[in-house]
Amino acid sequence: MYGLMRLLRNIYSWVGPSILVHGLSWLYGSSGGEIELQEIVNGLINTQMYNSPGISIALIFITVGIGFKLSPAPSHQWTPDVYEGVRFVR
């Protein structure tokens, strides 16, 4: 039982970052291979690509990925308990 809970925690801890990276890679591909955020925004505005569904999906994935790491939902109730019990390395 403990191994299953540990596996589920590991899976849950990788869901947020993987969604975030997927959204960032989608944004990178939609922008034509730009790395700098200001260049991506300028390119999207100049080419009117900000109305495309690919950009919308990328922004949704980025928002959900950051939301998982900030844990406003669905784990907002147990996150303070987890951080309280974490032993920090000094």
N, C-alpha and C positions, 0 to 999 in steps of 0.2 A: 504494500500500500504506500509506503514511504517513497519507494522508487517511482511509482506512478505520479505522486504529487510533485516530486522533484522534476520529472519529465514535463509535466504540465506547466510548471513555473518557468522552465527553460524555454518552452515553446512560446509562452505568453511574453517572455522578455525579449524574444526575437521578432515578434509580430510587428511591433511599432517601428523599429528601425528598418525592417525589410520593406514595409509600406512606404516609409519616408524615402528610402533610397530608390524605390521603384518610381515614385512620383518625381524625384529629382532627375532621374535618368530620362523619364518621359519628357520633362521640361527641357532637358539638354538636347534631346533628339528633335523636339519641335522647334527649338530656337536655331537650328542649323549648326550646332556644335560650338556654341559660345560658352565660355566658362564664367566670365564676369557677369554678375547679376544686373548691373546697370546696362551692359550691352544686350543682355537678353531682353530686358524691358524695352529698351529703345528699338530693338529689332522687331519685337512683337507689335509695338505701337505703329511703327512705320509701315509694316506689311499688313496691318489689319488682321493679324492672326489671333488676336486675343478673343475673337468671337468663335474660334474653332472649338469643337468638342474635345479635342486632344489636350488643349491647354486647360480646359475646365476640369477634365479628369485628373491631370497632373496636379492642379492646385488642390483638388479634393483629397488626393492621396497624400500630398504634403501636409495638409491640415490634419488629416486623421493620424498620420504618423507622429506628428508633433503632439497631438492630443493624447496618444497612447503614452508617450514618454512623460508628459506633464500630469497625466492621470486625472483629468477632471471627471471622466466617466469611462468605463463602468466601474473602475476600481477606486473611486474617491473615498470610499468608506474604510478600506483596509490599508491604504497607502501610508497614512501616518503611523500606524502600528508597525508596519514593515520598517520604515525609516527609524523608528524609535529603537527597534531591536538590532539594528545593524551595528556591527563593531567596526569602527573606523581604524584604518592603519595609519600610524603616526611615525 
